[in-house]
Amino acid sequence: MADVCPLSENPVALQALANVEVLYTDLDGTMLARGGCVLADGEGRPSTRVAEAIVALARAGLRVVPVSGRTRVQLTELARLMGWSDFIAEAGCVRVHDVGTPAVRVIYDTGEWGAGTTDGATPYELIRDAGAIDALQRTFPAQIEYHTPWHLNREGSHLLRGCLDLTDAQAVLDTLDLAIGILDNGIVHPREHGLACFETPIHAYHLVPKGVTKAETIAADLASRGLAAFQAASVGDSVTDLEMARSTGVMVLVRNAFESPTVHAALEAGGYDNVVAACCPRSDGWAELADAWLKARGAR
């Protein structure tokens, strides 16, 4: 495993949690157990530990903001069920505040495109019309396809799956007239697919306006709240999640994150001194962080 200090053994990280007002959390593979279940432990056995942690955080007045590749439709329902008011959807492309109220706000983050450049179209539509999907499928036949059925109802990004070299894929996108980026959202295990990825793990990818990342969107979200980076924490399980460390005071990787070679490579490249590891995988690791946060804030 890459040399990352466990959260429980890092007094600096534990002390940093005392200043944290908001937690930006990935969902699948992080807060949720296998199969996307909130009522299961890291091994998929029935458990209420995460649900109890969510309730304890709410009672303490501590805010949780999901940051996910899921769509606005999906996260609106999840936020309602969890009692959360805000979320960041589609890997940073869509920010939503005040869910379930007449004052709900939807913001598209468009990276290098700048504000007000979509002219009434969604980023999803502009990426489609730029020919990005056709260009990738033509260049990398049988190595990229839509991540069905989760590719539907999107506004800011296109969700794909495959076995691409990100540098090569980005080079193809850079030939297009529109600035489009590709993000690796970690390994997935589709039951059925049409890919010729026989010896390479299948990854989920987001096509986004170039410059959009979870880190940049979190920075914008914190600014809108009048908070600084040291007042935020983040937690995740993929190399895309790891980027959240650049905009938060402390970042926790759940144990299963270290199954990913891309996470190892990013950590070994350096620049992530505020990253610590949970001792447990998936939902248990998330609850471990929640418990440490509550204790640091004197709420447990």
C-alpha positions as CSV (number, residue, x, y, z in Angstrom):
1,M,0.0,0.0,0.0
2,A,1.2,3.5,-0.7
3,D,2.6,5.2,2.4
4,V,-0.5,6.9,3.8
5,C,-0.9,7.3,7.6
6,P,-4.1,5.8,9.1
7,L,-6.5,8.4,10.3
8,S,-6.6,6.9,13.8
9,E,-2.8,7.3,14.1
10,N,-2.6,10.9,12.7
11,P,-3.0,13.5,15.4
12,V,-2.7,16.3,12.8
13,A,-5.6,15.0,10.8
14,L,-7.7,14.3,13.9
15,Q,-7.0,17.8,15.1
16,A,-7.9,19.2,11.7
17,L,-11.4,17.6,12.0
18,A,-12.2,19.9,14.9
19,N,-12.4,22.8,12.4
20,V,-14.5,21.0,9.8
21,E,-18.0,22.3,9.1
22,V,-18.8,20.3,6.0
23,L,-17.9,16.9,4.6
24,Y,-17.8,16.3,0.9
25,T,-18.4,12.6,0.3
26,D,-18.3,10.2,-2.6
27,L,-21.0,7.6,-2.5
28,D,-20.4,4.4,-4.4
29,G,-17.5,2.5,-2.9
30,T,-17.2,5.0,-0.1
31,M,-20.3,5.8,2.0
32,L,-22.3,3.0,0.4
33,A,-21.6,-0.7,0.6
34,R,-21.5,-3.0,-2.3
35,G,-24.5,-2.7,-4.5
36,G,-25.1,0.9,-3.4
37,C,-26.7,0.0,0.0
38,V,-26.6,2.3,3.0
39,L,-27.8,-0.4,5.4
40,A,-24.8,-2.7,5.0
41,D,-21.2,-2.9,6.3
42,G,-18.0,-2.9,4.2
43,E,-18.4,-6.6,3.4
44,G,-22.1,-6.2,2.4
45,R,-23.6,-7.6,5.6
46,P,-26.7,-5.9,7.0
47,S,-25.7,-3.0,9.3
48,T,-27.1,0.3,10.6
49,R,-23.7,1.8,11.3
50,V,-23.7,4.3,8.5
51,A,-27.3,5.2,9.0
52,E,-26.6,5.9,12.7
53,A,-23.6,8.0,11.7
54,I,-25.7,10.1,9.3
55,V,-28.2,10.7,12.1
56,A,-25.5,11.6,14.6
57,L,-23.9,14.1,12.2
58,A,-27.3,15.8,11.6
59,R,-28.0,16.0,15.3
60,A,-24.6,17.7,15.8
61,G,-25.4,20.2,13.0
62,L,-22.6,19.0,10.8
63,R,-23.2,19.2,7.1
64,V,-22.7,16.4,4.6
65,V,-22.6,17.2,0.8
66,P,-22.5,14.2,-1.6
67,V,-20.1,14.6,-4.5
68,S,-21.0,11.9,-7.0
69,G,-21.0,10.8,-10.6
70,R,-24.7,10.3,-10.2
71,T,-27.3,12.5,-11.9
72,R,-29.3,15.4,-10.3
73,V,-32.5,13.2,-10.5
74,Q,-30.7,10.4,-8.5
75,L,-29.1,12.6,-6.0
76,T,-32.3,14.7,-5.3
77,E,-34.0,11.5,-4.1
78,L,-31.0,10.4,-2.1
79,A,-30.7,13.8,-0.5
80,R,-34.4,13.8,0.5
81,L,-34.0,10.3,2.1
82,M,-30.9,11.3,4.0
83,G,-32.1,14.8,5.1
84,W,-29.4,16.6,3.1
85,S,-30.0,20.0,1.4
86,D,-27.2,20.2,-1.1
87,F,-25.2,18.0,-3.4
88,I,-22.7,18.0,-6.3
89,A,-23.6,15.7,-9.2
90,E,-22.0,14.4,-12.3
91,A,-18.4,14.5,-11.0
92,G,-18.5,18.2,-10.4
93,C,-20.6,19.5,-13.3
94,V,-23.8,20.2,-11.5
95,R,-24.2,21.9,-8.1
96,V,-27.6,21.9,-6.4
97,H,-28.5,23.9,-3.2
98,D,-31.6,23.9,-1.1
99,V,-33.0,20.6,-2.4
100,G,-36.8,20.2,-1.9
101,T,-37.5,23.9,-1.4
102,P,-39.0,26.5,-3.7
103,A,-35.6,28.2,-3.6
104,V,-33.7,25.3,-5.1
105,R,-30.7,26.4,-7.2
106,V,-29.0,24.5,-10.0
107,I,-25.6,25.6,-11.1
108,Y,-23.6,24.2,-14.1
109,D,-19.8,24.3,-13.5
110,T,-18.2,24.7,-16.9
111,G,-14.5,24.9,-16.3
112,E,-12.5,26.4,-19.1
113,W,-15.7,27.3,-21.0
114,G,-16.4,30.1,-18.5
115,A,-19.7,31.2,-17.1
116,G,-22.6,32.0,-19.5
117,T,-21.1,30.1,-22.5
118,T,-23.7,27.4,-22.9
119,D,-26.3,29.7,-24.5
120,G,-29.3,27.7,-23.2
121,A,-27.9,24.3,-24.0
122,T,-26.7,21.9,-21.3
123,P,-23.0,20.9,-21.2
124,Y,-24.1,17.4,-22.0
125,E,-25.7,18.5,-25.3
126,L,-22.7,20.6,-26.3
127,I,-20.3,17.7,-25.6
128,R,-22.5,15.4,-27.7
129,D,-22.8,17.9,-30.5
130,A,-19.0,18.3,-30.6
131,G,-18.7,14.6,-31.6
132,A,-16.7,13.5,-28.6
133,I,-18.3,10.1,-28.2
134,D,-17.9,9.3,-31.9
135,A,-14.3,10.4,-31.9
136,L,-13.4,8.1,-29.0
137,Q,-15.3,5.1,-30.3
138,R,-13.8,5.5,-33.7
139,T,-10.2,5.7,-32.3
140,F,-10.6,3.0,-29.6
141,P,-13.1,0.5,-31.1
142,A,-14.5,-1.9,-28.5
143,Q,-12.7,-0.1,-25.7
144,I,-15.3,2.5,-24.8
145,E,-19.1,2.5,-24.5
146,Y,-21.8,4.2,-22.5
147,H,-22.1,3.0,-18.9
148,T,-25.6,1.8,-19.3
149,P,-28.1,2.4,-17.7
150,W,-26.5,5.1,-15.6
151,H,-25.6,7.2,-18.6
152,L,-29.2,8.4,-18.9
153,N,-30.8,11.8,-17.7
154,R,-27.5,13.6,-17.7
155,E,-27.0,17.4,-17.9
156,G,-23.3,18.1,-17.4
157,S,-21.3,15.0,-18.4
158,H,-21.4,11.8,-20.4
159,L,-20.8,8.6,-18.4
160,L,-18.8,5.9,-20.2
161,R,-17.0,2.7,-19.4
162,G,-14.0,1.1,-20.9
163,C,-10.3,0.5,-20.7
164,L,-8.6,3.6,-22.1
165,D,-5.2,5.2,-21.5
166,L,-6.3,8.6,-20.3
167,T,-3.5,10.5,-22.0
168,D,-4.3,8.9,-25.3
169,A,-8.0,9.6,-24.8
170,Q,-7.4,13.2,-23.9
171,A,-5.3,13.7,-27.0
172,V,-8.2,12.6,-29.1
173,L,-10.6,15.0,-27.3
174,D,-8.1,17.8,-27.8
175,T,-8.6,17.6,-31.5
176,L,-12.2,18.8,-31.2
177,D,-13.4,22.4,-31.4
178,L,-14.8,22.3,-27.9
179,A,-12.5,21.9,-24.8
180,I,-13.6,18.6,-23.3
181,G,-11.9,16.6,-20.5
182,I,-12.0,13.0,-19.5
183,L,-12.1,11.9,-15.8
184,D,-11.4,8.4,-14.4
185,N,-14.1,7.6,-11.8
186,G,-12.6,4.2,-10.8
187,I,-13.1,0.5,-11.5
188,V,-16.6,-0.8,-12.2
189,H,-17.9,-4.3,-12.7
190,P,-20.7,-4.3,-15.2
191,R,-22.6,-7.6,-15.4
192,E,-22.9,-7.2,-19.2
193,H,-20.9,-5.1,-21.7
194,G,-19.7,-5.1,-25.2
195,L,-16.0,-4.3,-24.5
196,A,-12.9,-6.1,-25.5
197,C,-11.2,-5.4,-22.2
198,F,-10.1,-8.9,-21.4
199,E,-6.9,-8.3,-19.3
200,T,-7.5,-4.7,-18.2
201,P,-10.0,-3.6,-15.5
202,I,-13.0,-1.7,-16.8
203,H,-13.2,1.9,-15.5
204,A,-16.0,4.5,-15.5
205,Y,-15.2,7.7,-17.3
206,H,-16.8,11.1,-17.3
207,L,-16.6,13.5,-20.3
208,V,-16.9,17.0,-18.9
209,P,-16.1,20.6,-19.8
210,K,-12.4,20.7,-19.6
211,G,-11.2,22.1,-16.3
212,V,-14.1,20.7,-14.3
213,T,-13.0,18.5,-11.4
214,K,-14.5,17.6,-8.0
215,A,-11.8,19.8,-6.5
216,E,-12.6,22.9,-8.5
217,T,-16.3,22.5,-7.8
218,I,-15.8,22.0,-4.1
219,A,-13.7,25.2,-4.0
220,A,-16.5,27.1,-5.7
221,D,-19.0,25.5,-3.3
222,L,-17.0,26.5,-0.2
223,A,-16.7,30.1,-1.5
224,S,-20.4,30.3,-1.8
225,R,-20.7,29.2,1.8
226,G,-18.1,31.7,3.1
227,L,-15.9,28.8,4.2
228,A,-12.2,28.1,3.8
229,A,-10.5,24.8,2.8
230,F,-9.5,24.0,6.4
231,Q,-13.2,24.0,7.4
232,A,-13.9,21.1,5.0
233,A,-13.0,17.5,4.8
234,S,-13.5,15.0,2.0
235,V,-13.7,11.2,1.7
236,G,-13.6,8.9,-1.3
237,D,-12.2,5.7,-3.0
238,S,-10.9,6.7,-6.4
239,V,-8.3,8.8,-8.1
240,T,-11.0,11.3,-9.1
241,D,-12.0,11.5,-5.4
242,L,-8.4,12.0,-4.4
243,E,-8.4,15.3,-6.2
244,M,-10.8,16.6,-3.5
245,A,-7.8,16.8,-1.2
246,R,-6.7,19.9,-3.1
247,S,-9.7,21.8,-1.9
248,T,-10.2,20.5,1.6
249,G,-8.2,20.6,4.8
250,V,-8.1,16.8,5.2
251,M,-9.0,14.0,2.9
252,V,-9.7,10.4,3.9
253,L,-9.4,7.4,1.5
254,V,-11.4,4.4,2.6
255,R,-9.4,1.2,2.6
256,N,-10.6,-0.2,-0.7
257,A,-9.2,2.8,-2.5
258,F,-5.8,1.1,-2.3
259,E,-7.0,-1.6,-4.6
260,S,-6.6,0.9,-7.5
261,P,-3.3,1.2,-9.3
262,T,-4.2,4.7,-10.3
263,V,-4.7,5.8,-6.7
264,H,-1.2,4.3,-5.9
265,A,0.4,6.1,-8.8
266,A,-1.2,9.5,-7.8
267,L,-0.1,9.1,-4.2
268,E,3.4,8.1,-5.2
269,A,3.7,11.2,-7.4
270,G,3.3,13.3,-4.2
271,G,1.4,16.4,-3.4
272,Y,-1.2,14.8,-1.1
273,D,0.2,15.5,2.4
274,N,-3.3,16.0,3.8
275,V,-4.5,12.5,2.8
276,V,-5.0,9.8,5.4
277,A,-6.4,6.3,5.3
278,A,-9.4,4.8,7.0
279,C,-8.7,1.4,8.5
280,C,-11.9,0.0,7.1
281,P,-13.3,-0.4,3.6
282,R,-16.3,1.3,2.0
283,S,-19.2,2.1,4.4
284,D,-17.3,1.0,7.5
285,G,-14.5,3.4,6.6
286,W,-17.0,6.2,6.1
287,A,-18.5,5.6,9.5
288,E,-15.0,5.5,11.0
289,L,-14.4,9.0,9.6
290,A,-17.8,10.2,10.9
291,D,-17.0,8.9,14.4
292,A,-13.7,10.7,14.4
293,W,-15.3,13.9,13.2
294,L,-17.9,13.8,15.9
295,K,-15.3,13.1,18.5
296,A,-13.1,16.0,17.3
297,R,-16.1,18.3,17.4
298,G,-17.0,17.2,20.9
299,A,-20.3,15.7,19.8
300,R,-19.5,12.1,20.9
